[in-house]
């Protein structure tokens, strides 16, 4: 069962816990089945790459890994602080995300 995620691809987030606590980054991928996200420059791991063709180079590659979505919080683009989000229905019937701190549409 897929859960509804509070972050979307392209959002700026703040890491709440772990080795990268306090860092900000942009969400590259959202994985609802695993309830995790991949964030640019966060949770870096070393991947060993083997050369597959004659011209390829092998070696160590730094790559982002997935982190649980419960360990990240959305950063409001208006007030710049980490915040929870609410949902609001506009007069046109459109549902938008709203910052709980400054009440601005995200």
N, C-alpha and C positions, 0 to 999 in steps of 0.2 A: 504494500500500500504506500503510495506516495504522499508525503506530508507537504503541507503548504509551507514554503520557505519565506522568511522575513527579509531575505536579501535576494537581489537579482544580479544578473550579469551586468557589469559596468558600474556597480555601486562602489563607493569608497567605504571601507570598514575599518574598525579598530579591533585589535586582538585583545581579548580580556584575560587570557591565561596561557601559560606555557612559556617556552623559551623566547618567543617573540612578543611577549606581553607589552602592550602600549604602542606597538608599531601600527602604522596605517598602510593600507594597500588597496588596490583595485581588484575586484572580483573578476577572474578570468572565466571560470566555469562553475556551475552549480550542479551538484549531483544529488537530486532528491531521494533516490533509492537508498543511498548511504548516509543521508542527512549531513552532507559535507560540502565544502567549497574549496576551490583552488584559488589562491590569492597571489597576485604578482609580488615577488620578492619575499614572501613569507613561507616558513616551514621548508627551507631549502634542504635538499638531500643530494648526496653524490651518487650518480648512476655510472656504472662501469659499462662502457660501450665497446663492443667487439667489432673490428673491421670485417665487413661482409664481402666487399668486392676488392679487387686488386688495388684500386685507387683510393679506397676509403681509409680514413684515419681512425684508429681506436683511441681510447683514453677515458679520462674521467670527465663527466659532465654534471654541472650543478643544475638541478631541476626542482620546481615547486612540487610539493606533495599536498594531498588533501588534508584539511583540518575540519573538525566537527563544527557545525553551524552554531551550536550552543556556546562556543568559545569566541564568537565574534559579535560585534554590535555595529549597527549602521551609524555612519558619521553624517550628520546633517550638512548639506552643502551651504545652507544659509547661515546658520549660527556656528558651524565648525566644530560642534561638540558631539560626542557619542550620545545616541538617543534611542529610545524605543520608538516604534512607529504605531500609528493608529490609522484606521481607514475611515474615509468620509465620502459620502455620496453627494455629488454636485447636483445642481438643478437640472443639468442635462442628462442625469442618470449615470454619469461616469463615476467609477469608484477610484479614488486617488489615495496615495499614502501621505500621511501627515506627521510631521515632527511633533512629539509629545512635549518638548521643551519650549519651542518657539511658535508652535501652531502653524507653521508654513507648509505649503504643499511641496513634497519632495519629487 
